[in-house]
Amino acid sequence: ADPHPVDPRPGRLVDVGAADLAFHDAALDLESLREAQVRGCASVIHLVQALGSKDGLARPRVLIVTEQAQPVGDGPLRIAQSPVLGVGKGIWMENPELWGGMVDVSAGPVEEKVAAVMAELGEPDGETHVAYRAGRRLVQRLVRRSRPEPGRPEVHADATYVVTGGTG
């Protein structure tokens, strides 16, 4: 028997580059948004490119961690990390063999963030986009909405509107 058997399942690699961005939305300007985009997106892209270029090796699945980049409830949103969500979805579609999911953690004690990431690493259940808020695990779902009451929409003179589907 081999004393060091190879586990055929791919490992998991956690990228916390975006969650580590020190930008807070109160201090955001165009330059800091650009810097956040480069630092957050570029780190994930370079990681995936490096993993993708390793032929013959077992490739780990990448779990991308952000901090309050997903709009959940009424809490604050850190938009400087939002571009990473788009890059993550691109990885999901273009490199599914490397896709390990995305987890969006709450701002707060590092112990809570680590617990959320460890929970996602523990027993994957097929969810690809997960958010943790106040210790609760949340996933995206579509819910049925009641139809709006028929009537004329309110139109404002100082607004712009896009009308689609009007060509029959």
HELIX and SHEET records of a PDB file:
HELIX    1   1 ASP A   25  ALA A   27  5                                   3    
HELIX    2   2 LEU A   30  GLY A   52  1                                  23    
HELIX    3   3 ILE A   79  GLN A   81  5                                   3    
HELIX    4   4 SER A   82  GLU A   94  1                                  13    
HELIX    5   5 PRO A   96  LEU A   98  5                                   3    
HELIX    6   6 VAL A  110  GLY A  122  1                                  13    
SHEET    1   A 5 ARG A  12  ASP A  15  0                                        
SHEET    2   A 5 ARG A  61  GLU A  67  1                                        
SHEET    3   A 5 TRP A  99  VAL A 105  1                                        
SHEET    4   A 5 HIS A 129  ARG A 133  1                                        
SHEET    5   A 5 ARG A 136  VAL A 139 -1                                        
END                                                                             
